Amino acid sequence: MAYQILWVDDNIEELRSHLMYLGEKGYEVQGVTNGTDALAVLNERNFDAILLDEMMPGMGGLETLE
């Protein structure tokens, strides 16, 4: 079973090469662009790790973490 990673970053499209690299290494990565979407995804499933951008418009990383 692949490790599940949630990557929360408002510039997630710019990180596409990183997402592809992790996918090639056997990780399953789901990307979302804001804290609100991250919380919605977390209500539906669990992840082994979360990569969380601190500076995002709207709900920032620290607010999402709380």
N, CA, C and O atoms as a Maestro MAE file, in Angstrom:
{
 s_m_m2io_version
 :::
 2.0.0
}

f_m_ct {
 s_m_title
 :::
 protein
 m_atom[264] {
  # First column is atom index #
  i_m_mmod_type
  r_m_x_coord
  r_m_y_coord
  r_m_z_coord
  i_m_residue_number
  s_m_chain_name
  s_m_pdb_residue_name
  s_m_pdb_atom_name
  i_m_atomic_number
  :::
  1 25 0.838 -1.187 0.000 1 A "MET " " N  " 7
  2 3 0.000 0.000 0.000 1 A "MET " " CA " 6
  3 2 0.884 1.253 0.000 1 A "MET " " C  " 6
  4 15 1.846 1.339 0.763 1 A "MET " " O  " 8
  5 25 0.558 2.207 -0.846 2 A "ALA " " N  " 7
  6 3 1.323 3.444 -0.961 2 A "ALA " " CA " 6
  7 2 0.989 4.382 0.192 2 A "ALA " " C  " 6
  8 15 -0.142 4.425 0.677 2 A "ALA " " O  " 8
  9 25 1.993 5.125 0.614 3 A "TYR " " N  " 7
  10 3 1.732 6.166 1.607 3 A "TYR " " CA " 6
  11 2 0.873 7.246 0.973 3 A "TYR " " C  " 6
  12 15 1.051 7.583 -0.198 3 A "TYR " " O  " 8
  13 25 -0.062 7.788 1.749 4 A "GLN " " N  " 7
  14 3 -1.000 8.805 1.291 4 A "GLN " " CA " 6
  15 2 -0.541 10.173 1.797 4 A "GLN " " C  " 6
  16 15 -0.358 10.361 2.999 4 A "GLN " " O  " 8
  17 25 -0.357 11.123 0.885 5 A "ILE " " N  " 7
  18 3 0.086 12.468 1.245 5 A "ILE " " CA " 6
  19 2 -0.941 13.478 0.752 5 A "ILE " " C  " 6
  20 15 -1.393 13.409 -0.391 5 A "ILE " " O  " 8
  21 25 -1.304 14.412 1.617 6 A "LEU " " N  " 7
  22 3 -2.134 15.555 1.227 6 A "LEU " " CA " 6
  23 2 -1.213 16.767 1.156 6 A "LEU " " C  " 6
  24 15 -0.561 17.118 2.139 6 A "LEU " " O  " 8
  25 25 -1.164 17.399 -0.004 7 A "TRP " " N  " 7
  26 3 -0.321 18.580 -0.191 7 A "TRP " " CA " 6
  27 2 -1.236 19.779 -0.379 7 A "TRP " " C  " 6
  28 15 -1.993 19.843 -1.347 7 A "TRP " " O  " 8
  29 25 -1.167 20.734 0.553 8 A "VAL " " N  " 7
  30 3 -2.037 21.910 0.549 8 A "VAL " " CA " 6
  31 2 -1.179 23.124 0.215 8 A "VAL " " C  " 6
  32 15 -0.320 23.523 1.002 8 A "VAL " " O  " 8
  33 25 -1.418 23.708 -0.955 9 A "ASP " " N  " 7
  34 3 -0.625 24.855 -1.392 9 A "ASP " " CA " 6
  35 2 -1.420 25.617 -2.446 9 A "ASP " " C  " 6
  36 15 -1.962 25.022 -3.377 9 A "ASP " " O  " 8
  37 25 -1.485 26.939 -2.293 10 A "ASP " " N  " 7
  38 3 -2.242 27.738 -3.257 10 A "ASP " " CA " 6
  39 2 -1.576 27.764 -4.635 10 A "ASP " " C  " 6
  40 15 -2.199 28.190 -5.606 10 A "ASP " " O  " 8
  41 25 -0.341 27.322 -4.735 11 A "ASN " " N  " 7
  42 3 0.363 27.239 -6.015 11 A "ASN " " CA " 6
  43 2 0.592 25.783 -6.418 11 A "ASN " " C  " 6
  44 15 1.635 25.451 -6.981 11 A "ASN " " O  " 8
  45 25 -0.368 24.924 -6.134 12 A "ILE " " N  " 7
  46 3 -0.185 23.486 -6.334 12 A "ILE " " CA " 6
  47 2 0.133 23.151 -7.795 12 A "ILE " " C  " 6
  48 15 0.866 22.196 -8.051 12 A "ILE " " O  " 8
  49 25 -0.394 23.905 -8.750 13 A "GLU " " N  " 7
  50 3 -0.114 23.633 -10.165 13 A "GLU " " CA " 6
  51 2 1.363 23.841 -10.490 13 A "GLU " " C  " 6
  52 15 1.914 23.154 -11.350 13 A "GLU " " O  " 8
  53 25 2.000 24.780 -9.808 14 A "GLU " " N  " 7
  54 3 3.426 25.022 -10.016 14 A "GLU " " CA " 6
  55 2 4.276 23.891 -9.431 14 A "GLU " " C  " 6
  56 15 5.459 23.780 -9.752 14 A "GLU " " O  " 8
  57 25 3.690 23.064 -8.588 15 A "LEU " " N  " 7
  58 3 4.403 21.964 -7.932 15 A "LEU " " CA " 6
  59 2 4.145 20.636 -8.637 15 A "LEU " " C  " 6
  60 15 4.491 19.580 -8.108 15 A "LEU " " O  " 8
  61 25 3.547 20.678 -9.813 16 A "ARG " " N  " 7
  62 3 3.165 19.460 -10.528 16 A "ARG " " CA " 6
  63 2 4.345 18.497 -10.691 16 A "ARG " " C  " 6
  64 15 4.172 17.285 -10.564 16 A "ARG " " O  " 8
  65 25 5.547 19.026 -10.973 17 A "SER " " N  " 7
  66 3 6.702 18.136 -11.150 17 A "SER " " CA " 6
  67 2 7.033 17.399 -9.853 17 A "SER " " C  " 6
  68 15 7.451 16.242 -9.890 17 A "SER " " O  " 8
  69 25 6.852 18.051 -8.716 18 A "HIS " " N  " 7
  70 3 7.087 17.398 -7.424 18 A "HIS " " CA " 6
  71 2 6.049 16.303 -7.172 18 A "HIS " " C  " 6
  72 15 6.373 15.226 -6.672 18 A "HIS " " O  " 8
  73 25 4.805 16.596 -7.524 19 A "LEU " " N  " 7
  74 3 3.739 15.609 -7.355 19 A "LEU " " CA " 6
  75 2 3.999 14.383 -8.229 19 A "LEU " " C  " 6
  76 15 3.802 13.249 -7.793 19 A "LEU " " O  " 8
  77 25 4.439 14.619 -9.454 20 A "MET " " N  " 7
  78 3 4.745 13.511 -10.354 20 A "MET " " CA " 6
  79 2 5.918 12.692 -9.825 20 A "MET " " C  " 6
  80 15 5.889 11.462 -9.879 20 A "MET " " O  " 8
  81 25 6.942 13.359 -9.317 21 A "TYR " " N  " 7
  82 3 8.106 12.664 -8.764 21 A "TYR " " CA " 6
  83 2 7.692 11.758 -7.604 21 A "TYR " " C  " 6
  84 15 8.077 10.589 -7.553 21 A "TYR " " O  " 8
  85 25 6.911 12.302 -6.679 22 A "LEU " " N  " 7
  86 3 6.455 11.486 -5.546 22 A "LEU " " CA " 6
  87 2 5.599 10.321 -6.015 22 A "LEU " " C  " 6
  88 15 5.701 9.224 -5.466 22 A "LEU " " O  " 8
  89 25 4.760 10.539 -7.017 23 A "GLY " " N  " 7
  90 3 3.952 9.468 -7.580 23 A "GLY " " CA " 6
  91 2 4.814 8.366 -8.168 23 A "GLY " " C  " 6
  92 15 4.514 7.183 -8.008 23 A "GLY " " O  " 8
  93 25 5.878 8.750 -8.842 24 A "GLU " " N  " 7
  94 3 6.808 7.770 -9.420 24 A "GLU " " CA " 6
  95 2 7.529 6.966 -8.341 24 A "GLU " " C  " 6
  96 15 7.927 5.826 -8.579 24 A "GLU " " O  " 8
  97 25 7.696 7.548 -7.171 25 A "LYS " " N  " 7
  98 3 8.363 6.875 -6.055 25 A "LYS " " CA " 6
  99 2 7.401 6.019 -5.235 25 A "LYS " " C  " 6
  100 15 7.797 5.405 -4.244 25 A "LYS " " O  " 8
  101 25 6.130 5.984 -5.656 26 A "GLY " " N  " 7
  102 3 5.169 5.107 -5.008 26 A "GLY " " CA " 6
  103 2 4.243 5.770 -4.006 26 A "GLY " " C  " 6
  104 15 3.455 5.094 -3.345 26 A "GLY " " O  " 8
  105 25 4.331 7.080 -3.887 27 A "TYR " " N  " 7
  106 3 3.437 7.801 -2.981 27 A "TYR " " CA " 6
  107 2 2.168 8.189 -3.730 27 A "TYR " " C  " 6
  108 15 2.208 8.479 -4.926 27 A "TYR " " O  " 8
  109 25 1.051 8.193 -3.024 28 A "GLU " " N  " 7
  110 3 -0.187 8.708 -3.599 28 A "GLU " " CA " 6
  111 2 -0.390 10.098 -3.027 28 A "GLU " " C  " 6
  112 15 -0.581 10.259 -1.821 28 A "GLU " " O  " 8
  113 25 -0.348 11.107 -3.897 29 A "VAL " " N  " 7
  114 3 -0.415 12.497 -3.460 29 A "VAL " " CA " 6
  115 2 -1.688 13.136 -3.988 29 A "VAL " " C  " 6
  116 15 -1.990 13.066 -5.180 29 A "VAL " " O  " 8
  117 25 -2.422 13.756 -3.086 30 A "GLN " " N  " 7
  118 3 -3.591 14.542 -3.483 30 A "GLN " " CA " 6
  119 2 -3.281 15.992 -3.176 30 A "GLN " " C  " 6
  120 15 -2.875 16.320 -2.061 30 A "GLN " " O  " 8
  121 25 -3.466 16.858 -4.151 31 A "GLY " " N  " 7
  122 3 -3.209 18.270 -3.964 31 A "GLY " " CA " 6
  123 2 -4.494 19.070 -3.889 31 A "GLY " " C  " 6
  124 15 -5.441 18.825 -4.636 31 A "GLY " " O  " 8
  125 25 -4.514 20.025 -2.983 32 A "VAL " " N  " 7
  126 3 -5.619 20.991 -2.891 32 A "VAL " " CA " 6
  127 2 -5.010 22.384 -2.747 32 A "VAL " " C  " 6
  128 15 -3.853 22.525 -2.350 32 A "VAL " " O  " 8
  129 25 -5.793 23.406 -3.073 33 A "THR " " N  " 7
  130 3 -5.249 24.760 -3.156 33 A "THR " " CA " 6
  131 2 -5.571 25.665 -1.977 33 A "THR " " C  " 6
  132 15 -5.148 26.821 -1.960 33 A "THR " " O  " 8
  133 25 -6.306 25.168 -0.997 34 A "ASN " " N  " 7
  134 3 -6.631 26.047 0.137 34 A "ASN " " CA " 6
  135 2 -6.996 25.220 1.369 34 A "ASN " " C  " 6
  136 15 -7.258 24.021 1.281 34 A "ASN " " O  " 8
  137 25 -7.005 25.891 2.514 35 A "GLY " " N  " 7
  138 3 -7.288 25.227 3.773 35 A "GLY " " CA " 6
  139 2 -8.697 24.680 3.877 35 A "GLY " " C  " 6
  140 15 -8.912 23.622 4.468 35 A "GLY " " O  " 8
  141 25 -9.653 25.388 3.310 36 A "THR " " N  " 7
  142 3 -11.036 24.928 3.359 36 A "THR " " CA " 6
  143 2 -11.200 23.591 2.648 36 A "THR " " C  " 6
  144 15 -11.851 22.682 3.162 36 A "THR " " O  " 8
  145 25 -10.602 23.478 1.458 37 A "ASP " " N  " 7
  146 3 -10.667 22.214 0.720 37 A "ASP " " CA " 6
  147 2 -9.910 21.107 1.450 37 A "ASP " " C  " 6
  148 15 -10.324 19.948 1.434 37 A "ASP " " O  " 8
  149 25 -8.798 21.472 2.090 38 A "ALA " " N  " 7
  150 3 -8.030 20.482 2.845 38 A "ALA " " CA " 6
  151 2 -8.869 19.884 3.968 38 A "ALA " " C  " 6
  152 15 -8.867 18.670 4.169 38 A "ALA " " O  " 8
  153 25 -9.577 20.725 4.689 39 A "LEU " " N  " 7
  154 3 -10.412 20.228 5.787 39 A "LEU " " CA " 6
  155 2 -11.543 19.349 5.267 39 A "LEU " " C  " 6
  156 15 -11.904 18.359 5.902 39 A "LEU " " O  " 8
  157 25 -12.099 19.706 4.118 40 A "ALA " " N  " 7
  158 3 -13.161 18.886 3.527 40 A "ALA " " CA " 6
  159 2 -12.625 17.506 3.147 40 A "ALA " " C  " 6
  160 15 -13.282 16.496 3.398 40 A "ALA " " O  " 8
  161 25 -11.438 17.458 2.546 41 A "VAL " " N  " 7
  162 3 -10.838 16.181 2.161 41 A "VAL " " CA " 6
  163 2 -10.514 15.360 3.409 41 A "VAL " " C  " 6
  164 15 -10.718 14.146 3.425 41 A "VAL " " O  " 8
  165 25 -10.013 16.016 4.448 42 A "LEU " " N  " 7
  166 3 -9.652 15.309 5.687 42 A "LEU " " CA " 6
  167 2 -10.871 14.735 6.401 42 A "LEU " " C  " 6
  168 15 -10.746 13.774 7.159 42 A "LEU " " O  " 8
  169 25 -12.043 15.311 6.169 43 A "ASN " " N  " 7
  170 3 -13.264 14.751 6.751 43 A "ASN " " CA " 6
  171 2 -13.676 13.453 6.063 43 A "ASN " " C  " 6
  172 15 -14.451 12.673 6.617 43 A "ASN " " O  " 8
  173 25 -13.156 13.221 4.850 44 A "GLU " " N  " 7
  174 3 -13.535 12.038 4.079 44 A "GLU " " CA " 6
  175 2 -12.511 10.915 4.131 44 A "GLU " " C  " 6
  176 15 -12.867 9.750 3.955 44 A "GLU " " O  " 8
  177 25 -11.243 11.244 4.369 45 A "ARG " " N  " 7
  178 3 -10.218 10.201 4.379 45 A "ARG " " CA " 6
  179 2 -9.017 10.617 5.209 45 A "ARG " " C  " 6
  180 15 -8.854 11.789 5.548 45 A "ARG " " O  " 8
  181 25 -8.181 9.643 5.529 46 A "ASN " " N  " 7
  182 3 -6.980 9.877 6.324 46 A "ASN " " CA " 6
  183 2 -5.750 9.880 5.431 46 A "ASN " " C  " 6
  184 15 -5.745 9.281 4.355 46 A "ASN " " O  " 8
  185 25 -4.715 10.558 5.888 47 A "PHE " " N  " 7
  186 3 -3.447 10.629 5.181 47 A "PHE " " CA " 6
  187 2 -2.319 10.274 6.136 47 A "PHE " " C  " 6
  188 15 -2.445 10.436 7.350 47 A "PHE " " O  " 8
  189 25 -1.224 9.793 5.580 48 A "ASP " " N  " 7
  190 3 -0.050 9.481 6.378 48 A "ASP " " CA " 6
  191 2 0.770 10.729 6.667 48 A "ASP " " C  " 6
  192 15 1.460 10.802 7.684 48 A "ASP " " O  " 8
  193 25 0.695 11.717 5.770 49 A "ALA " " N  " 7
  194 3 1.437 12.968 5.932 49 A "ALA " " CA " 6
  195 2 0.685 14.089 5.241 49 A "ALA " " C  " 6
  196 15 -0.056 13.868 4.283 49 A "ALA " " O  " 8
  197 25 0.894 15.300 5.748 50 A "ILE " " N  " 7
  198 3 0.299 16.488 5.144 50 A "ILE " " CA " 6
  199 2 1.400 17.520 4.966 50 A "ILE " " C  " 6
  200 15 2.109 17.854 5.915 50 A "ILE " " O  " 8
  201 25 1.539 18.023 3.740 51 A "LEU " " N  " 7
  202 3 2.447 19.132 3.450 51 A "LEU " " CA " 6
  203 2 1.575 20.372 3.352 51 A "LEU " " C  " 6
  204 15 0.697 20.452 2.494 51 A "LEU " " O  " 8
  205 25 1.815 21.343 4.232 52 A "LEU " " N  " 7
  206 3 0.902 22.465 4.399 52 A "LEU " " CA " 6
  207 2 1.635 23.787 4.224 52 A "LEU " " C  " 6
  208 15 2.540 24.115 4.991 52 A "LEU " " O  " 8
  209 25 1.236 24.541 3.207 53 A "ASP " " N  " 7
  210 3 1.790 25.875 2.960 53 A "ASP " " CA " 6
  211 2 1.284 26.821 4.043 53 A "ASP " " C  " 6
  212 15 0.094 26.829 4.358 53 A "ASP " " O  " 8
  213 25 2.181 27.611 4.608 54 A "GLU " " N  " 7
  214 3 1.774 28.527 5.672 54 A "GLU " " CA " 6
  215 2 1.068 29.766 5.128 54 A "GLU " " C  " 6
  216 15 0.109 30.248 5.731 54 A "GLU " " O  " 8
  217 25 1.529 30.277 4.009 55 A "MET " " N  " 7
  218 3 1.003 31.530 3.460 55 A "MET " " CA " 6
  219 2 0.074 31.248 2.290 55 A "MET " " C  " 6
  220 15 0.525 31.053 1.161 55 A "MET " " O  " 8
  221 25 -1.227 31.227 2.565 56 A "MET " " N  " 7
  222 3 -2.243 31.040 1.526 56 A "MET " " CA " 6
  223 2 -3.324 32.087 1.730 56 A "MET " " C  " 6
  224 15 -3.591 32.488 2.863 56 A "MET " " O  " 8
  225 25 -3.951 32.539 0.643 57 A "PRO " " N  " 7
  226 3 -5.072 33.469 0.804 57 A "PRO " " CA " 6
  227 2 -6.243 32.783 1.502 57 A "PRO " " C  " 6
  228 15 -6.411 31.568 1.404 57 A "PRO " " O  " 8
  229 25 -7.029 33.556 2.191 58 A "GLY " " N  " 7
  230 3 -8.157 32.980 2.934 58 A "GLY " " CA " 6
  231 2 -7.629 32.309 4.183 58 A "GLY " " C  " 6
  232 15 -6.948 32.939 4.992 58 A "GLY " " O  " 8
  233 25 -7.938 31.040 4.344 59 A "MET " " N  " 7
  234 3 -7.495 30.279 5.498 59 A "MET " " CA " 6
  235 2 -6.054 29.847 5.291 59 A "MET " " C  " 6
  236 15 -5.774 28.965 4.479 59 A "MET " " O  " 8
  237 25 -5.137 30.472 6.028 60 A "GLY " " N  " 7
  238 3 -3.721 30.147 5.904 60 A "GLY " " CA " 6
  239 2 -3.381 28.810 6.538 60 A "GLY " " C  " 6
  240 15 -4.235 28.160 7.140 60 A "GLY " " O  " 8
  241 25 -2.146 28.413 6.400 61 A "GLY " " N  " 7
  242 3 -1.699 27.122 6.890 61 A "GLY " " CA " 6
  243 2 -1.844 26.950 8.388 61 A "GLY " " C  " 6
  244 15 -2.291 25.899 8.848 61 A "GLY " " O  " 8
  245 25 -1.470 27.975 9.168 62 A "LEU " " N  " 7
  246 3 -1.571 27.841 10.621 62 A "LEU " " CA " 6
  247 2 -3.023 27.759 11.079 62 A "LEU " " C  " 6
  248 15 -3.339 27.017 12.008 62 A "LEU " " O  " 8
  249 25 -3.897 28.509 10.440 63 A "GLU " " N  " 7
  250 3 -5.319 28.437 10.768 63 A "GLU " " CA " 6
  251 2 -5.882 27.057 10.409 63 A "GLU " " C  " 6
  252 15 -6.685 26.492 11.153 63 A "GLU " " O  " 8
  253 25 -5.460 26.535 9.286 64 A "THR " " N  " 7
  254 3 -5.893 25.199 8.866 64 A "THR " " CA " 6
  255 2 -5.405 24.152 9.852 64 A "THR " " C  " 6
  256 15 -6.131 23.214 10.183 64 A "THR " " O  " 8
  257 25 -4.186 24.310 10.314 65 A "LEU " " N  " 7
  258 3 -3.589 23.361 11.259 65 A "LEU " " CA " 6
  259 2 -4.361 23.315 12.573 65 A "LEU " " C  " 6
  260 15 -4.526 22.249 13.164 65 A "LEU " " O  " 8
  261 25 -4.828 24.465 13.023 66 A "GLU " " N  " 7
  262 3 -5.595 24.498 14.271 66 A "GLU " " CA " 6
  263 2 -6.840 23.651 14.157 66 A "GLU " " C  " 6
  264 15 -7.612 23.557 15.111 66 A "GLU " " O  " 8
  :::
 }
 m_bond[263] {
  # First column is bond index #
  i_m_from
  i_m_to
  i_m_order
  :::
  1 1 2 1
  2 2 3 1
  3 3 4 2
  4 3 5 1
  5 5 6 1
  6 6 7 1
  7 7 8 2
  8 7 9 1
  9 9 10 1
  10 10 11 1
  11 11 12 2
  12 11 13 1
  13 13 14 1
  14 14 15 1
  15 15 16 2
  16 15 17 1
  17 17 18 1
  18 18 19 1
  19 19 20 2
  20 19 21 1
  21 21 22 1
  22 22 23 1
  23 23 24 2
  24 23 25 1
  25 25 26 1
  26 26 27 1
  27 27 28 2
  28 27 29 1
  29 29 30 1
  30 30 31 1
  31 31 32 2
  32 31 33 1
  33 33 34 1
  34 34 35 1
  35 35 36 2
  36 35 37 1
  37 37 38 1
  38 38 39 1
  39 39 40 2
  40 39 41 1
  41 41 42 1
  42 42 43 1
  43 43 44 2
  44 43 45 1
  45 45 46 1
  46 46 47 1
  47 47 48 2
  48 47 49 1
  49 49 50 1
  50 50 51 1
  51 51 52 2
  52 51 53 1
  53 53 54 1
  54 54 55 1
  55 55 56 2
  56 55 57 1
  57 57 58 1
  58 58 59 1
  59 59 60 2
  60 59 61 1
  61 61 62 1
  62 62 63 1
  63 63 64 2
  64 63 65 1
  65 65 66 1
  66 66 67 1
  67 67 68 2
  68 67 69 1
  69 69 70 1
  70 70 71 1
  71 71 72 2
  72 71 73 1
  73 73 74 1
  74 74 75 1
  75 75 76 2
  76 75 77 1
  77 77 78 1
  78 78 79 1
  79 79 80 2
  80 79 81 1
  81 81 82 1
  82 82 83 1
  83 83 84 2
  84 83 85 1
  85 85 86 1
  86 86 87 1
  87 87 88 2
  88 87 89 1
  89 89 90 1
  90 90 91 1
  91 91 92 2
  92 91 93 1
  93 93 94 1
  94 94 95 1
  95 95 96 2
  96 95 97 1
  97 97 98 1
  98 98 99 1
  99 99 100 2
  100 99 101 1
  101 101 102 1
  102 102 103 1
  103 103 104 2
  104 103 105 1
  105 105 106 1
  106 106 107 1
  107 107 108 2
  108 107 109 1
  109 109 110 1
  110 110 111 1
  111 111 112 2
  112 111 113 1
  113 113 114 1
  114 114 115 1
  115 115 116 2
  116 115 117 1
  117 117 118 1
  118 118 119 1
  119 119 120 2
  120 119 121 1
  121 121 122 1
  122 122 123 1
  123 123 124 2
  124 123 125 1
  125 125 126 1
  126 126 127 1
  127 127 128 2
  128 127 129 1
  129 129 130 1
  130 130 131 1
  131 131 132 2
  132 131 133 1
  133 133 134 1
  134 134 135 1
  135 135 136 2
  136 135 137 1
  137 137 138 1
  138 138 139 1
  139 139 140 2
  140 139 141 1
  141 141 142 1
  142 142 143 1
  143 143 144 2
  144 143 145 1
  145 145 146 1
  146 146 147 1
  147 147 148 2
  148 147 149 1
  149 149 150 1
  150 150 151 1
  151 151 152 2
  152 151 153 1
  153 153 154 1
  154 154 155 1
  155 155 156 2
  156 155 157 1
  157 157 158 1
  158 158 159 1
  159 159 160 2
  160 159 161 1
  161 161 162 1
  162 162 163 1
  163 163 164 2
  164 163 165 1
  165 165 166 1
  166 166 167 1
  167 167 168 2
  168 167 169 1
  169 169 170 1
  170 170 171 1
  171 171 172 2
  172 171 173 1
  173 173 174 1
  174 174 175 1
  175 175 176 2
  176 175 177 1
  177 177 178 1
  178 178 179 1
  179 179 180 2
  180 179 181 1
  181 181 182 1
  182 182 183 1
  183 183 184 2
  184 183 185 1
  185 185 186 1
  186 186 187 1
  187 187 188 2
  188 187 189 1
  189 189 190 1
  190 190 191 1
  191 191 192 2
  192 191 193 1
  193 193 194 1
  194 194 195 1
  195 195 196 2
  196 195 197 1
  197 197 198 1
  198 198 199 1
  199 199 200 2
  200 199 201 1
  201 201 202 1
  202 202 203 1
  203 203 204 2
  204 203 205 1
  205 205 206 1
  206 206 207 1
  207 207 208 2
  208 207 209 1
  209 209 210 1
  210 210 211 1
  211 211 212 2
  212 211 213 1
  213 213 214 1
  214 214 215 1
  215 215 216 2
  216 215 217 1
  217 217 218 1
  218 218 219 1
  219 219 220 2
  220 219 221 1
  221 221 222 1
  222 222 223 1
  223 223 224 2
  224 223 225 1
  225 225 226 1
  226 226 227 1
  227 227 228 2
  228 227 229 1
  229 229 230 1
  230 230 231 1
  231 231 232 2
  232 231 233 1
  233 233 234 1
  234 234 235 1
  235 235 236 2
  236 235 237 1
  237 237 238 1
  238 238 239 1
  239 239 240 2
  240 239 241 1
  241 241 242 1
  242 242 243 1
  243 243 244 2
  244 243 245 1
  245 245 246 1
  246 246 247 1
  247 247 248 2
  248 247 249 1
  249 249 250 1
  250 250 251 1
  251 251 252 2
  252 251 253 1
  253 253 254 1
  254 254 255 1
  255 255 256 2
  256 255 257 1
  257 257 258 1
  258 258 259 1
  259 259 260 2
  260 259 261 1
  261 261 262 1
  262 262 263 1
  263 263 264 2
  :::
 }
}
